[in-house]
Amino acid sequence: DKLEFFVNTESSINKKKEIRELLFNHNQLRSQQELSEIHDILKEACKKGDIELIEIYLKETIEDETKDLVFKINKTNKTASLFKINNKRIEHLIVPRTVKHESEEYLITNICWIGGTFFYTPNIKTIKFAENSSVSTIYGCAFSYSNIEEIYFPKSLIELKEGWCYNTKNLKKI
């Protein structure tokens, strides 16, 4: 059983069931490549029992019109999570309020991971948000290993999850 890292209490047994349900019945990944890309971060979210983040990672992946930004979208509630930056040349990122996909607008409500890993580090130096941003949560590891120097949080921000800026050695201004 791949979920053996949980102690077998009633709540952990229920959490394991919920994670299995998500993995097997609510998985919107379309390819082995998509799964490979999120394998490590999905595994970590499963270890932590972070149902919210697991749900996001398993959602459909889309790109914005420029193909620079990648999002995970929730078609039911029309929200999106900024997931990855494709363009390594972007130095100054402004996170938009919405992203459009198949004639639908998705409200960007969180940042879950921008693809910052030891092997792939976007060159973003500054992050700002659209003035009327709805980003309320920045998840753990969202900016890990990035070169970010400055972040200007939106008024809508409610929560910074533990580890949101892990190993961001250049971060000087928040």
C-alpha positions in Angstrom: 0.0 0.0 0.0 1.6 3.3 -1.2 -0.2 5.3 1.6 1.5 3.4 4.5 3.2 6.6 5.8 -0.1 7.4 7.7 -0.5 6.1 11.2 -3.5 3.8 11.2 -5.9 5.9 13.3 -9.5 6.3 12.2 -8.9 9.8 10.8 -5.8 8.6 8.9 -7.7 5.6 7.5 -10.5 8.1 6.3 -7.8 10.4 4.8 -6.3 7.4 3.0 -9.7 6.6 1.5 -10.2 10.2 0.5 -6.8 10.3 -1.2 -7.5 7.0 -3.0 -10.8 8.4 -4.2 -9.2 11.5 -5.6 -6.4 9.5 -7.3 -8.6 7.0 -8.9 -11.9 8.8 -9.5 -11.1 12.5 -9.8 -7.9 12.4 -11.7 -8.0 14.7 -14.8 -4.4 14.2 -15.9 -4.3 13.4 -19.6 -0.9 11.7 -20.0 1.9 9.9 -18.4 4.0 13.0 -19.0 1.6 15.1 -16.9 1.8 12.5 -14.1 5.6 12.3 -14.3 5.8 16.1 -14.1 3.8 16.2 -10.8 4.9 12.8 -9.4 7.2 14.2 -6.7 5.0 17.1 -5.6 1.9 14.9 -5.6 3.7 12.3 -3.5 4.6 14.9 -1.0 1.1 16.3 -0.9 -0.1 12.7 -0.2 2.4 12.2 2.6 1.2 15.4 4.2 -2.4 14.4 3.7 -3.1 17.7 1.9 -6.4 16.9 0.2 -6.8 20.5 -1.1 -3.5 20.4 -2.9 -3.9 16.9 -4.2 -7.2 18.0 -5.7 -5.5 20.9 -7.4 -2.6 18.8 -8.8 -5.1 16.3 -10.3 -7.1 19.0 -12.1 -7.0 19.7 -15.9 -3.9 21.6 -17.0 -4.2 24.5 -19.4 -1.9 27.3 -20.7 -2.7 30.9 -21.1 -2.9 32.5 -24.6 0.9 33.2 -24.6 1.7 29.7 -23.4 3.9 31.3 -20.7 1.7 30.4 -17.7 0.3 27.0 -16.9 -2.8 26.6 -14.7 -4.8 23.8 -13.1 -8.5 24.6 -13.5 -11.6 23.7 -11.6 -14.4 23.6 -14.2 -17.1 23.3 -11.5 -16.4 26.5 -9.6 -14.5 28.3 -12.5 -11.3 28.8 -10.6 -7.7 28.4 -11.5 -4.4 27.8 -9.8 -1.2 29.2 -11.2 0.9 26.0 -11.5 3.9 26.6 -13.6 5.9 29.2 -15.6 6.9 27.9 -19.1 8.9 30.9 -20.2 12.3 31.0 -18.4 12.9 34.5 -19.8 10.2 36.2 -17.8 11.8 38.3 -15.1 8.8 40.4 -14.0 5.6 38.5 -13.6 2.2 40.0 -13.1 -0.3 37.3 -12.1 -3.5 38.1 -13.9 -7.0 38.1 -12.3 -8.3 35.4 -14.7 -7.3 33.0 -17.4 -9.5 32.2 -20.4 -10.0 28.6 -21.6 -12.5 27.4 -24.2 -14.5 30.7 -24.0 -14.7 30.4 -20.2 -13.1 32.8 -17.6 -11.4 31.1 -14.6 -10.7 33.2 -11.6 -7.1 32.7 -10.3 -7.4 32.0 -6.6 -4.1 30.5 -5.6 -0.5 29.7 -6.5 0.4 26.1 -5.9 3.8 25.6 -7.6 5.6 27.6 -10.2 7.9 24.8 -11.4 10.8 25.8 -9.2 13.0 22.8 -8.6 16.6 22.3 -8.2 16.8 21.3 -11.9 14.4 24.0 -13.3 14.4 27.5 -11.9 12.4 30.3 -13.6 14.3 33.6 -13.8 11.5 35.6 -12.2 12.8 38.4 -10.1 9.6 40.2 -9.3 6.0 39.0 -8.8 3.1 41.3 -8.7 -0.7 40.7 -8.9 -3.5 42.3 -10.9 -5.0 45.1 -8.9 -8.3 43.3 -8.4 -6.6 39.9 -7.8 -8.5 37.1 -6.1 -5.4 35.1 -5.1 -6.1 34.1 -1.5 -3.6 31.2 -0.9 0.0 30.6 -1.8 0.8 26.9 -1.1 3.9 25.4 0.4 6.8 25.2 -2.1 5.1 27.6 -4.5 8.3 29.6 -4.9 10.8 27.0 -3.9 14.3 27.3 -5.4 13.2 30.4 -7.3 15.3 33.5 -8.0 12.6 35.8 -6.8 13.9 39.0 -5.2 10.6 40.9 -4.6 7.0 39.9 -4.1 4.1 42.3 -3.9 1.2 40.4 -2.3 -2.4 41.2 -3.3 -5.0 42.5 -0.8 -6.9 39.3 -1.4 -4.2 37.1 0.1 -5.4 35.3 3.2 -2.9 32.4 3.7 0.7 31.6 3.1 1.2 27.9 3.6 4.2 26.6 5.4 7.3 26.4 3.1 5.8 28.8 0.4 9.3 30.4 -0.1 11.6 27.5 0.8 15.1 28.1 -0.4 14.4 31.4 -2.1 17.8 32.8 -1.3 17.4 36.0 -3.2 14.1 37.2 -1.7 14.8 40.6 -0.2 11.5 42.5 -0.4 7.9 41.4 0.5 
